[in-house]
Amino acid sequence: MKQEVKVSFYLKKNEMKEDGKCPVMARLTIGQSEAVFSAKLTAPVSLWSSGRVTGKSRAAIEINSRLDAVRASSLSHFSELFAVRTKVSAEDVKNALLGMAFGQETFISYFRKHNENFDKRVGVNRSLKAAYSYRYALGHLEKFLQKKYRLSDIPFKALDKFFIEGFDFHLRIESGYKPGTIIEIMPRLRIVINYVICEGIIIRDPFAGYTPQRPRAKQKYLTRAELDKLMTTPLTNPNHYLIRDLFLFSCYTGIAYSDMCRLTDENLSVAEDGTVWIKTVRKKTSNSCEIPLMELPLQILERYRGTASKNRLLPMFSNSTMNAGVKSIARTCGIERWEQIVFHCARHTYASEITLSQGVPIETVSRMLGHSRISPIY
């Protein structure tokens, strides 16, 4: 006989805050057993009635939605446990809900093993930067578990939409990270969870229905007018002439900073029609790219021929020096958004102004730039 499950909510009024809000507690009752736990949110006493927040304000709707999520998640965990047990207590469901179940495989240990295996592939078919991004995501996840649940790990069955949205809330509201940072962390978590799903450890996708807030898109390329200003404005700092030439070389080839640093004569080839090509392999993706050189990059190569060490084609500054120099040059040229201009903008300028705006198909541009894919993860 299936047990009756009830989930109710009340305010912990002895811990009222100065703004008149109290912690919301959940009371889970299954048969004769009962368990109480924090719903991990607060609600105003003045609007609380019968276990809900009254009114139709945005705050009221959000709080009630999260309470509904707690109730739904509790019922879901009960159903899963009841399918394999003859009797389920409120404490069992609470532990599963909060990730405190014992004797189960755990997600954080799985994430760590993933990162260890990923690290072994760095330098072979994975980059150090990508390895760092997974460690960065895991670090934030561990902090979230410790802060919210005082746990160092969670069972796989604790991975549900409620958990994902709680992690998002922790990053966005409690930690104050901007959408750009969150959009870097959540896809790494999603990829690891996809591996968990593929291995059959869990069936349901906890990310189903979750859509991260994207940062407001910023223009990452120079317009034709801005590019003309940058090319024609006289400069006062001698080093800025070199930095400008290197930036323009990237604008007219789309080659990223790290790949420009590695260019040598071996990367140059001449076609039967006399066109000079740069053929290289991207450091970031290990994808090959072939770019025909226009007149301006050819002039820049000739201007600095023999000036770089180790047979390099171009004398490069450090990336930080290049970024600072490009900003300063943009300000000298009267570009209003000079603070947003960095060296990597040149690569976007090549894609947007030099190729796509001239009718070059995006698939061709993608191949020339050495992209792994055209579409984003989300």
Phi and psi in degrees as a GROMACS rama.xvg file:
@    title "Ramachandran Plot"
@    xaxis  label "Phi"
@    yaxis  label "Psi"
@TYPE xy
-72.7554  136.647  LYS-2
-77.5085  151.288  GLN-3
-81.7693  132.843  GLU-4
-116.548  128.183  VAL-5
-128.503  137.926  LYS-6
-127.193  120.796  VAL-7
-129.6  166.013  SER-8
-132.309  146.517  PHE-9
-147.082  164.202  TYR-10
-95.5432  139.979  LEU-11
-89.4302  83.3363  LYS-12
-70.9522  -18.2645  LYS-13
-75.1598  -2.80197  ASN-14
-121.222  35.5048  GLU-15
-63.4666  136.546  MET-16
-89.421  171.738  LYS-17
-63.2483  -26.4688  GLU-18
-85.6151  8.21509  ASP-19
83.2605  11.7733  GLY-20
-102.895  149.529  LYS-21
-126.516  152.527  CYS-22
-62.3516  140.883  PRO-23
-93.9207  127.89  VAL-24
-109.549  146.779  MET-25
-108.719  135.107  ALA-26
-113.977  116.847  ARG-27
-105.27  122.761  LEU-28
-121.41  124.072  THR-29
-129.111  108.948  ILE-30
62.6737  -121.724  GLY-31
-94.5196  -5.00451  GLN-32
-94.5654  152.065  SER-33
-142.798  145.145  GLU-34
-142.805  143.117  ALA-35
-121.804  138.79  VAL-36
-152.647  161.812  PHE-37
-76.0534  137.765  SER-38
-83.7932  -0.513026  ALA-39
62.6773  39.6492  LYS-40
-158.824  166.46  LEU-41
-119.57  158.35  THR-42
-144.004  148.81  ALA-43
-71.3686  133.454  PRO-44
-61.305  -38.0661  VAL-45
-64.1834  -22.7315  SER-46
-108.509  4.16782  LEU-47
-87.5446  131.079  TRP-48
-156.092  124.84  SER-49
54.5267  42.4854  SER-50
75.6212  17.6335  GLY-51
-142.337  167.181  ARG-52
-98.0463  126.322  VAL-53
-82.6177  161.792  THR-54
99.1575  171.673  GLY-55
-119.429  22.9715  LYS-56
-69.3378  163.105  SER-57
-60.8713  -39.1794  ARG-58
-65.8506  -42.3596  ALA-59
-63.5444  -43.3534  ALA-60
-63.7164  -40.5293  ILE-61
-67.2579  -44.0462  GLU-62
-63.7031  -47.2455  ILE-63
-63.1646  -34.5407  ASN-64
-65.0633  -40.482  SER-65
-70.246  -34.0336  ARG-66
-65.0933  -40.7907  LEU-67
-62.2135  -36.8501  ASP-68
-66.3679  -39.6996  ALA-69
-62.8357  -44.8954  VAL-70
-62.7632  -47.0278  ARG-71
-62.4589  -41.1992  ALA-72
-66.1744  -38.2339  SER-73
-62.4663  -45.792  SER-74
-64.1506  -37.1433  LEU-75
-66.0179  -44.5659  SER-76
-64.0375  -38.3987  HIS-77
-61.7105  -44.7914  PHE-78
-60.9814  -41.391  SER-79
-65.0057  -43.3521  GLU-80
-69.8237  -39.1994  LEU-81
-66.3673  -25.2831  PHE-82
-68.3208  -22.965  ALA-83
-119.473  0.128662  VAL-84
-130.623  152.123  ARG-85
-81.9389  -24.6275  THR-86
-142.688  133.708  LYS-87
-125.181  127.985  VAL-88
-94.8014  164.246  SER-89
-62.3932  -34.9898  ALA-90
-66.177  -35.3685  GLU-91
-61.0089  -45.4044  ASP-92
-68.9639  -39.6405  VAL-93
-59.568  -46.235  LYS-94
-63.1603  -40.6967  ASN-95
-66.2535  -40.7289  ALA-96
-64.3641  -40.672  LEU-97
-92.8392  2.2944  LEU-98
77.0821  34.2657  GLY-99
-113.078  12.3203  MET-100
-67.0939  147.5  ALA-101
-105.273  161.964  PHE-102
70.0269  21.4104  GLY-103
-120.926  159.689  GLN-104
-65.3271  149.77  GLU-105
-121.569  149.992  THR-106
-76.3437  -41.6021  PHE-107
-62.3849  -41.1364  ILE-108
-64.3065  -35.8487  SER-109
-64.2195  -43.3145  TYR-110
-61.1555  -41.8882  PHE-111
-63.7503  -42.4933  ARG-112
-64.0006  -39.0835  LYS-113
-57.8875  -46.4148  HIS-114
-65.8298  -38.1884  ASN-115
-63.2912  -43.1456  GLU-116
-67.5182  -36.321  ASN-117
-64.4604  -42.2889  PHE-118
-59.2737  -34.3382  ASP-119
-67.2149  -20.4558  LYS-120
-95.2246  -3.79239  ARG-121
-63.7417  130.594  VAL-122
91.2357  -12.318  GLY-123
-103.575  -67.3448  VAL-124
-138.842  19.0104  ASN-125
-138.366  153.231  ARG-126
-100.167  155.718  SER-127
-63.839  -36.0273  LEU-128
-63.1179  -41.2658  LYS-129
-66.2139  -39.7138  ALA-130
-61.4082  -41.5007  ALA-131
-63.4166  -38.1832  TYR-132
-64.3326  -34.9889  SER-133
-70.0862  -40.5044  TYR-134
-64.7308  -37.3968  ARG-135
-62.9893  -45.2581  TYR-136
-64.6529  -43.114  ALA-137
-63.1688  -39.4603  LEU-138
-60.2561  -42.8295  GLY-139
-67.293  -37.2268  HIS-140
-65.1877  -41.3374  LEU-141
-64.3213  -40.5571  GLU-142
-63.2929  -39.9464  LYS-143
-61.3292  -46.3617  PHE-144
-63.3703  -41.8964  LEU-145
-67.0694  -41.4671  GLN-146
-72.7342  -43.3956  LYS-147
-84.486  -39.8609  LYS-148
-120.748  -5.53297  TYR-149
55.7178  43.0753  ARG-150
-122.271  154.31  LEU-151
-103.435  -10.2402  SER-152
-158.208  166.769  ASP-153
-140.577  151.614  ILE-154
-74.8239  158.871  PRO-155
-60.277  -35.3116  PHE-156
-68.7583  -10.4604  LYS-157
-80.1805  -7.77776  ALA-158
-80.9081  101.477  LEU-159
-141.181  179.531  ASP-160
-61.6103  -35.5605  LYS-161
-60.4954  -40.8162  PHE-162
-67.1819  -44.3099  PHE-163
-61.9572  -45.8195  ILE-164
-68.0895  -32.1298  GLU-165
-65.5027  -40.0038  GLY-166
-65.8308  -42.1274  PHE-167
-60.4604  -44.4832  ASP-168
-61.9887  -40.6784  PHE-169
-61.3842  -44.6666  HIS-170
-69.6236  -44.4781  LEU-171
-79.7213  -44.2579  ARG-172
-98.1614  -54.1873  ILE-173
-74.7053  -34.5171  GLU-174
-96.1452  -16.3877  SER-175
74.5602  22.1638  GLY-176
-76.609  148.252  TYR-177
-83.7103  161.349  LYS-178
-54.0054  -33.225  PRO-179
-62.3422  -36.1957  GLY-180
-73.5855  -41.9273  THR-181
-64.7798  -37.0154  ILE-182
-69.3806  -14.3171  ILE-183
-88.0473  -31.9169  GLU-184
-82.7235  -49.2449  ILE-185
-62.1205  -39.3571  MET-186
-61.4366  -32.3363  PRO-187
-66.9495  -42.2728  ARG-188
-62.467  -41.2852  LEU-189
-64.3922  -40.5861  ARG-190
-61.9113  -44.4516  ILE-191
-65.022  -40.9508  VAL-192
-65.4479  -33.16  ILE-193
-61.5657  -37.2873  ASN-194
-62.9774  -40.8668  TYR-195
-60.8764  -42.362  VAL-196
-66.242  -43.6222  ILE-197
-61.8124  -31.8299  CYS-198
-82.0574  -2.88771  GLU-199
77.9556  14.083  GLY-200
-71.6985  -40.2073  ILE-201
-126.982  158.136  ILE-202
-103.431  -46.1046  ILE-203
-84.4049  143.432  ARG-204
-84.6323  112.053  ASP-205
-65.3985  -17.1659  PRO-206
-85.3866  -4.45521  PHE-207
-59.9353  125.533  ALA-208
86.2505  -3.75473  GLY-209
-96.539  128.785  TYR-210
-130.227  116.61  THR-211
-70.9017  146  PRO-212
-71.4039  124.888  GLN-213
-85.6899  145.068  ARG-214
-66.207  151.534  PRO-215
-60.2461  127.493  ARG-216
-63.4131  131.277  ALA-217
-108.608  145.388  LYS-218
-70.7666  115.45  GLN-219
-97.7061  -2.85557  LYS-220
-117.265  161.943  TYR-221
-86.7095  137.921  LEU-222
-73.2863  168.251  THR-223
-60.2818  -40.0962  ARG-224
-64.5037  -42.3841  ALA-225
-66.4585  -38.337  GLU-226
-65.1515  -40.4639  LEU-227
-63.4062  -41.4082  ASP-228
-60.0257  -45.4708  LYS-229
-64.675  -33.2432  LEU-230
-77.3563  -30.3413  MET-231
-107.171  -13.6855  THR-232
-75.2456  128.423  THR-233
-64.6026  143.614  PRO-234
-113.302  156.187  LEU-235
-103.293  -27.4736  THR-236
-91.5045  120.829  ASN-237
-56.1588  -40.0247  PRO-238
-63.9043  -25.1648  ASN-239
-68.6833  -25.794  HIS-240
-65.0562  -41.3082  TYR-241
-67.1025  -45.5562  LEU-242
-61.2537  -39.9649  ILE-243
-63.5115  -42.9576  ARG-244
-61.4543  -41.6211  ASP-245
-66.4695  -39.8058  LEU-246
-63.9162  -43.753  PHE-247
-66.6055  -34.3248  LEU-248
-59.6487  -42.4216  PHE-249
-69.6115  -36.1035  SER-250
-60.452  -34.0487  CYS-251
-103.27  5.74091  TYR-252
-129.966  -24.1809  THR-253
77.2773  9.80752  GLY-254
-79.8759  129.992  ILE-255
-71.4545  160.669  ALA-256
-53.4742  -50.6993  TYR-257
-62.1897  -33.1781  SER-258
-77.701  -32.9098  ASP-259
-62.6646  -36.2224  MET-260
-63.545  -22.1253  CYS-261
-103.023  -0.353665  ARG-262
-68.7286  133.7  LEU-263
-133.156  179.061  THR-264
-59.0547  -26.5096  ASP-265
-65.9441  -19.2964  GLU-266
-85.621  -5.05532  ASN-267
-97.1643  139.796  LEU-268
-145.971  152.682  SER-269
-115.615  125.174  VAL-270
-78.5077  171.597  ALA-271
-62.5286  -29.5294  GLU-272
-84.8384  4.57231  ASP-273
91.3257  -4.78612  GLY-274
-70.2472  131.84  THR-275
-89.7636  131.539  VAL-276
-118.646  147.77  TRP-277
-103.517  123.907  ILE-278
-119.823  119.564  LYS-279
-148  177.029  THR-280
-120.6  128.431  VAL-281
-65.9684  133.24  ARG-282
-64.7501  -37.8007  LYS-283
-71.0982  -43.8383  LYS-284
-112.661  -11.0211  THR-285
64.528  15.6876  SER-286
-87.7258  142.402  ASN-287
-78.0284  149.76  SER-288
-143.521  143.531  CYS-289
-128.695  123.624  GLU-290
-128.417  124.653  ILE-291
-75.5902  138.349  PRO-292
-92.3776  128.72  LEU-293
-82.9974  179.768  MET-294
-63.2047  -42.7501  GLU-295
-62.1938  -51.2135  LEU-296
-62.629  -30.6743  PRO-297
-64.5638  -41.8805  LEU-298
-63.5532  -39.682  GLN-299
-66.1487  -41.3025  ILE-300
-61.1749  -42.7742  LEU-301
-67.1057  -37.7758  GLU-302
-61.6414  -36.3417  ARG-303
-110.093  14.8563  TYR-304
-59.913  129.094  ARG-305
83.1641  1.44707  GLY-306
-94.954  -14.9577  THR-307
-97.6773  154.819  ALA-308
-83.0707  164.37  SER-309
56.1787  36.3286  LYS-310
60.9881  21.6278  ASN-311
-72.5792  151.136  ARG-312
-76.4895  -29.8194  LEU-313
-133.455  139.861  LEU-314
-81.9964  106.149  PRO-315
-100.554  141.319  MET-316
-86.514  174.748  PHE-317
-66.9499  159.026  SER-318
-62.1163  -39.3378  ASN-319
-65.6926  -39.2932  SER-320
-65.1165  -40.1958  THR-321
-63.8059  -45.0298  MET-322
-63.0787  -44.2932  ASN-323
-63.8093  -40.548  ALA-324
-66.1684  -41.2299  GLY-325
-64.2338  -40.4432  VAL-326
-61.3377  -45.8092  LYS-327
-63.3938  -41.498  SER-328
-63.8398  -44.1115  ILE-329
-61.1043  -38.9239  ALA-330
-67.0317  -41.9097  ARG-331
-60.9115  -34.4016  THR-332
-81.504  -1.28582  CYS-333
78.3785  24.0567  GLY-334
-81.9253  117.157  ILE-335
-59.4759  -39.5856  GLU-336
-94.7888  39.8387  ARG-337
-59.2275  -28.3493  TRP-338
-67.203  -22.1218  GLU-339
-87.4283  -11.3146  GLN-340
-82.6085  123.238  ILE-341
-129.449  172.551  VAL-342
-60.7206  -35.3606  PHE-343
-66.2646  -16.749  HIS-344
-59.4491  -26.5298  CYS-345
-62.1982  -40.6782  ALA-346
-63.7383  -40.7874  ARG-347
-67.7961  -34.5519  HIS-348
-63.9969  -40.9791  THR-349
-60.0983  -44.5937  TYR-350
-66.861  -44.4207  ALA-351
-84.1978  -48.8509  SER-352
-94.3019  -35.2566  GLU-353
-88.2781  -30.9576  ILE-354
-115.235  -64.6586  THR-355
-59.3728  -40.2674  LEU-356
-68.9185  -16.0171  SER-357
-98.0807  8.52524  GLN-358
92.1811  8.65055  GLY-359
-73.289  127.878  VAL-360
-58.6474  145.325  PRO-361
-62.617  -31.8872  ILE-362
-64.0952  -39.0942  GLU-363
-67.5489  -43.5355  THR-364
-61.3346  -42.3325  VAL-365
-59.7337  -41.7946  SER-366
-66.9621  -41.1255  ARG-367
-64.5826  -35.3426  MET-368
-82.1008  -9.6471  LEU-369
74.7529  31.1776  GLY-370
-71.7064  149.083  HIS-371
-81.7089  -32.609  SER-372
-153.453  163.936  ARG-373
-95.4552  -41.3783  ILE-374
-88.8185  149.525  SER-375
-78.3068  173.137  PRO-376
-64.3189  -45.7907  ILE-377
